[in-house]
């Protein structure tokens, strides 16, 4: 409905008052505001990116907004996911988002899809909407959203964030490129850390999400130059914007159907390999580690493989920090050989994944060790609640 019959769309007195600053813009005006009211937008995710773009799309007067999410609000979300509040912790994100949207604009129709987007449901969910906005944070869903938009011929407003950097563009619009022109193949699983692993400046998704909202509005009202064919890169630390040209790949594979995107991105294979590696490594629970520490034994070394800034946040008493990055490069292996000198070796990280990886590397170097299951997160929850969780 990007070209609605404007004669059939009427603005109410409340609309005239609410959108008065739009109506006096020649580029928006009465016709543009009617287009916004007639438009429907689907937002995939109500996290860091979805939060600001949903707020501004609702405030702009989008008539119908769909939200896809199956997660609940966590306290750690509140640093950046500004659509949610403390009172909504442990409650569904989509309900929190709907409540906030209606606080801003009670006239906006909000459709909720409390489900994981999949190859089985994506086309049916996307079909009724004019524009799709991708606020997800993982590669399988990004490829799924892209391919579904290509099959349904929907514009895909894309954004992504990590640490202090973000990017945004518009895919599949007026013959422009799609996500597969930017990333023909997914990176190996684990190569690109998530925000939960690498962190993110809380303000960053606000900037990228607002850019996505801006592009969505421009598409709907048919004004300005969109980011189609241009990848906008933003560095918050340097306060610098750069732009890269994107073009459709003439030899890219034709998208004919939705596929298994977990398989395409190598997720099952990576999980199987990780499980195989971890099965060969002994584990100890945090309760057992507590008993060991309390026993007064001194014939062991407790290795912490997290990053230095994580070690500053929280630590288990008596642990020694040698980051996984040093173990991967080999310098940490030499340090550990000198350090533990034949003693028993126990290793931990935040939740157990990185320490298992470190022990697999050390095993190849002839050093056997035991992984602390659940890492310092489990230690905080089960042993010592005074240790901060992050």
C-alpha positions in Angstrom: 0.0 0.0 0.0 2.9 2.3 -0.7 0.7 4.1 -3.2 -2.7 4.3 -1.4 -5.8 6.1 -2.6 -5.3 9.2 -0.6 -8.9 10.3 -1.1 -10.1 7.4 1.0 -7.8 8.3 4.0 -9.1 11.0 6.4 -7.2 12.7 9.2 -9.0 13.3 12.4 -8.8 16.5 14.4 -6.4 14.8 16.8 -4.3 13.8 13.7 -4.1 17.5 12.6 -3.0 18.5 16.1 -0.6 15.6 16.7 1.2 15.8 13.3 1.1 19.6 12.9 4.9 19.8 12.6 4.7 17.3 9.7 1.9 18.9 8.0 3.7 22.2 7.6 6.7 20.5 6.0 6.2 20.7 2.2 8.0 17.3 1.8 5.4 15.7 4.1 2.3 17.8 4.1 -1.3 16.4 4.1 -0.5 13.8 1.4 2.6 12.5 3.2 0.8 12.2 6.5 -2.0 10.3 4.9 0.6 7.9 3.4 2.0 7.3 6.9 -1.4 6.6 8.3 -2.1 4.1 5.5 1.2 2.4 5.8 2.1 -0.8 7.6 5.6 -1.6 8.9 6.9 -4.9 10.3 9.7 -4.7 12.9 11.7 -7.9 13.5 12.9 -7.6 17.1 12.3 -5.2 20.0 15.9 -4.9 21.2 18.4 -2.2 20.9 17.5 -1.3 17.3 13.8 -2.0 17.5 13.3 0.1 20.6 14.0 3.6 19.1 12.7 2.8 15.6 9.3 1.6 17.0 9.0 4.7 19.2 9.7 7.1 16.3 7.5 5.2 13.8 4.6 5.3 16.2 5.2 8.9 16.9 5.4 9.7 13.2 1.9 8.3 12.6 2.4 4.9 11.0 -1.1 3.4 11.0 -0.1 -0.3 11.5 3.0 -1.7 13.2 3.8 -5.4 13.5 6.3 -6.7 16.0 8.1 -10.1 16.0 9.8 -11.1 19.2 9.7 -14.1 21.6 12.0 -12.8 24.3 11.3 -11.3 27.7 12.7 -8.0 29.2 16.0 -8.5 31.1 17.6 -6.0 33.4 20.6 -5.9 31.2 18.4 -4.8 28.3 17.5 -1.5 29.9 20.9 0.1 29.2 20.0 0.4 25.5 16.5 -0.9 24.8 14.7 2.3 25.7 11.2 1.1 24.8 11.2 -1.1 27.9 11.1 -0.1 31.6 12.0 -1.6 34.9 8.4 -2.6 35.6 8.5 -4.8 32.5 11.5 -7.0 33.5 10.7 -10.7 33.0 7.6 -9.9 30.9 7.3 -10.3 27.1 9.1 -7.6 25.1 6.3 -7.4 22.5 3.7 -6.6 25.3 6.1 -4.0 26.8 6.6 -2.4 23.3 2.9 -2.3 22.6 2.2 -0.6 25.9 4.8 2.0 25.2 3.7 2.6 21.6 0.1 3.2 22.8 1.4 5.7 25.4 2.9 7.6 22.5 0.2 7.0 19.9 -3.1 5.3 21.0 -4.3 5.3 17.3 -1.6 3.0 16.0 -2.7 -0.6 15.3 -0.1 -2.9 16.8 0.1 -6.6 15.7 2.1 -8.9 17.9 3.9 -12.1 16.8 5.3 -13.7 19.9 7.3 -16.3 18.0 10.7 -17.0 16.5 10.8 -16.0 12.9 11.4 -19.1 10.8 11.4 -20.4 7.2 7.9 -21.8 8.0 6.3 -18.6 9.1 8.3 -15.7 7.7 6.4 -15.3 4.4 3.0 -15.3 6.1 4.1 -12.8 8.7 5.8 -10.4 6.2 3.2 -10.6 3.5 0.7 -8.0 4.9 3.2 -5.2 5.5 4.6 -2.5 3.2 8.1 -2.2 4.7 10.1 -4.6 6.8 12.7 -3.3 9.3 15.4 -5.7 10.5 16.4 -5.2 14.1 17.9 -8.6 14.6 21.4 -9.5 15.9 22.2 -12.8 14.3 23.2 -14.0 10.8 20.6 -16.8 10.3 17.7 -14.4 10.9 19.2 -11.6 8.8 19.5 -14.0 5.8 15.9 -15.2 6.5 14.5 -11.7 6.6 16.4 -10.8 3.4 15.3 -13.8 1.4 11.6 -13.5 2.6 11.7 -9.8 1.6 13.1 -10.7 -1.8 10.4 -13.3 -2.4 7.6 -10.9 -1.2 9.2 -7.9 -2.9 9.3 -5.8 0.3 11.9 -3.1 1.2 14.2 -4.3 3.9 15.5 -1.5 6.2 18.7 -2.9 7.7 20.8 -2.0 10.7 23.5 -3.6 12.9 25.5 -2.6 15.9 28.6 -3.8 17.7 30.6 -2.1 20.5 31.0 1.5 19.2 30.2 0.9 15.5 27.0 0.6 13.5 25.8 0.4 9.9 22.6 0.9 8.1 21.2 0.6 4.6 18.1 -0.2 2.6 17.9 -3.6 0.8 15.6 -4.8 -1.9 14.2 -1.4 -2.9 13.6 -0.2 -6.4 16.0 -2.7 -8.0 18.8 -2.0 -5.4 21.0 -4.6 -3.8 20.0 -7.0 -1.1 21.7 -8.5 2.0 23.4 -11.2 0.0 25.2 -8.6 -2.2 26.8 -7.3 1.0 27.4 -10.7 2.6 27.3 -13.5 -0.1 28.4 -16.1 2.5 27.9 -16.0 6.3 31.0 -15.7 8.5 32.1 -18.9 10.4 30.1 -19.3 13.6 31.7 -17.5 16.5 33.9 -15.3 14.3 31.7 -12.2 15.0 31.0 -11.9 18.7 27.5 -10.9 19.9 26.8 -7.8 21.9 26.5 -10.0 24.9 30.1 -11.1 24.4 31.7 -7.9 23.1 29.5 -5.2 24.6 27.8 -2.3 23.0 27.6 1.4 23.8 24.0 1.9 25.0 23.5 5.1 22.9 24.7 3.4 19.6 21.5 1.5 18.8 19.5 4.7 19.3 21.4 6.4 16.5 21.2 3.4 14.1 17.6 2.7 15.0 16.6 6.3 14.3 18.4 6.1 11.0 16.3 3.0 10.2 13.1 4.9 11.2 14.1 7.8 9.0 14.6 5.6 6.0 11.3 3.9 6.6 9.4 7.1 6.7 11.2 8.4 3.5 10.2 5.2 1.7 6.6 5.6 2.7 6.2 9.3 1.8 8.4 8.9 -1.3 10.8 11.7 -0.5 14.6 12.2 -0.5 17.4 9.7 -1.4 17.3 6.5 0.6 20.3 4.4 1.6 19.6 1.9 -1.1 22.9 1.2 -2.8 24.8 2.9 0.0 26.1 1.3 3.3 26.3 4.0 6.0 29.0 3.2 8.6 29.1 5.0 11.9 31.9 5.1 14.5 30.7 6.6 17.8 34.1 6.9 19.3 35.4 9.0 16.4 32.0 10.6 15.8 32.5 9.7 12.1 30.2 8.7 9.3 31.5 6.9 6.2 29.7 5.6 3.2 30.3 2.6 0.9 28.7 1.9 -2.4 26.7 -1.3 -2.8 25.7 -2.8 -6.1 23.6 -5.8 -7.0 25.8 -8.8 -7.9 24.8 -9.9 -11.4 25.9 -13.5 -10.7 24.3 -13.9 -7.3 22.2 -17.0 -6.9 18.5 -16.5 -7.5 16.4 -16.8 -4.3 13.6 -19.2 -5.1 12.6 -20.4 -1.6 13.4 -20.1 2.0 15.9 -22.6 3.4 17.3 -23.9 6.7 19.3 -20.8 7.7 20.8 -22.3 10.8 22.3 -25.0 8.6 23.3 -22.4 6.0 25.2 -20.4 8.6 26.9 -23.6 10.0 25.3 -23.4 13.4 24.5 -27.1 13.9 27.9 -28.1 12.7 29.6 -25.6 15.0 27.5 -26.8 17.9 28.3 -30.4 17.2 32.0 -29.7 17.0 31.9 -27.6 20.2 30.0 -30.4 22.0 32.6 -33.0 20.8 35.4 -30.8 22.1 33.7 -30.1 25.4 32.9 -33.8 25.9 36.6 -34.5 25.9 37.1 -32.0 28.7 36.4 -32.7 32.3 34.0 -30.4 34.2 33.5 -29.3 37.7 30.5 -27.4 39.2 30.9 -24.2 41.0 29.8 -25.9 44.2 32.6 -28.4 43.8 35.0 -25.6 43.1 33.9 -23.9 46.3 34.6 -27.0 48.3 38.1 -27.2 46.7 38.8 -23.6 47.6 37.6 -24.1 51.1 39.7 -27.2 51.6 42.9 -25.2 51.8 44.5 -27.3 49.0 47.3 -25.5 47.2 48.2 -28.0 44.5 46.0 -26.4 41.8 45.7 -23.2 39.7 42.4 -21.5 39.0 42.7 -19.8 35.6 40.4 -17.0 34.4 40.4 -16.6 30.6 38.1 -13.6 30.4 39.3 -10.1 29.3 41.0 -7.7 31.7 38.0 -5.4 32.0 35.7 -8.3 32.9 38.2 -9.4 35.6 37.9 -5.9 37.1 34.1 -6.2 37.3 34.1 -9.6 39.1 36.5 -12.3 40.0 36.7 -15.6 41.9 39.2 -15.3 44.8 42.6 -16.8 44.0 42.0 -16.8 40.2 44.8 -15.9 37.8 44.0 -13.9 34.7 45.3 -15.0 31.3 42.9 -14.0 28.5 41.8 -16.4 25.9 43.2 -14.1 23.2 46.7 -14.7 24.7 46.1 -18.5 24.8 45.0 -18.4 21.1 48.2 -16.6 20.0 50.4 -19.0 22.1 51.9 -16.4 24.5 49.4 -17.5 27.2 50.3 -21.1 26.8 53.9 -20.4 27.8 52.7 -18.4 30.7 50.5 -21.3 31.9 53.3 -23.8 31.6 55.4 -21.7 33.9 52.5 -20.9 36.2 51.0 -24.2 37.1 54.1 -26.3 37.0 52.4 -29.7 37.1 49.6 -28.7 39.5 46.0 -29.4 38.7 44.5 -26.7 36.4 40.9 -25.4 36.5 39.7 -22.8 34.1 36.6 -20.5 34.0 35.2 -17.6 32.0 31.8 -15.8 32.2 29.6 -18.9 31.4 32.0 -21.7 30.4 32.3 -21.4 26.7 35.6 -19.5 26.4 37.3 -21.6 29.1 36.3 -24.8 27.3 37.9 -23.4 24.2 41.0 -22.4 26.1 41.3 -25.9 27.6 40.9 -27.5 24.1 43.9 -25.4 22.9 45.9 -26.2 26.0 45.2 -29.9 25.6 46.8 -29.8 22.2 49.9 -28.3 23.9 50.0 -31.2 26.4 48.3 -29.4 29.3 45.2 -31.1 30.7 42.6 -29.1 32.6 39.1 -29.0 34.1 36.4 -26.6 33.1 34.3 -24.7 35.7 30.7 -25.3 34.4 28.7 -22.1 34.1 31.7 -19.9 34.9 31.6 -16.8 37.1 27.9 -16.3 36.3 27.1 -19.6 38.0 29.4 -18.7 40.8 27.5 -15.5 41.5 24.1 -17.3 41.3 24.9 -20.4 43.3 27.8 -19.6 45.6 28.4 -15.9 46.2 25.7 -13.4 45.3 28.0 -10.5 46.2 29.9 -11.2 43.0 28.4 -8.9 40.4 26.7 -10.4 37.3 27.1 -8.6 34.0 
